[in-house]
Amino acid sequence: MTIDVDAPGDKQLEIIRGLRGVVHAFYLDRTILEQVREEEAKVRAMGNIAVDNQGFTQALERENVICIIKDPRFRPPPEPTVVLDSGDGHRLGEEVFPFTMSKYENREDVVWLSDGFVLFPTVPANGGEQFTMPPVSFPELNRENGCKDVISCSPAPTCDLMIRKYYGLEDNPKLASVLVAFNRI
């Protein structure tokens, strides 16, 4: 498939392309979205824990899905993109950003799994744990520029690679993808 992912686009695409850290932005077609859906259903995390990419599932319900290939200058997400939940709905852990780190720094009831993820060991778990990737807001697209039901999500690393290969883009570990889905008003 040969497609010019940087061809001029509509208002929403050009808004996204104007954001700091965006290397490429383009609409995903239904063929690759279906391939990504199949791959997302197979994704497991460390310890063989299930991963439920709710953001991607909800993105498939939207009319439009834009893929952003971004570099490290792109802004952080406004809320966690990964959480760890128990099977009965308790939050066992969540992603932490530099701007939310102070919320957890001096707490004795948390365990840092990494610089970017904290666990809550005092929360009861029932053995049905799973990582959830919730839909995340994307304020740059909104009613004022013709959008409604706007969400963003991160595809699994294997899906990120699938998208890049499908569109003939390089596999550069310094880049990552974000999907933005919306309906037009």
Buried (B, 14 or more C-beta within 10 A) or exposed (E): EEEEBEEEBEEBBEBBBEBEEBBBBBBBEEEBBEBBBEBBEEBEBEEEEEBBBBBBBBBBEBEBBBBBBBEEEBEEBEBBBBBBBBEEEBEBBBBBBEEBEEEBEEEEEBEBBEEBBBBBEEBEBEEEBBBBBBBBEBEBBBEEBBBEBBBBBBBBEEBBBBBBEBBEBEEEEEBBBBBBBBEEE
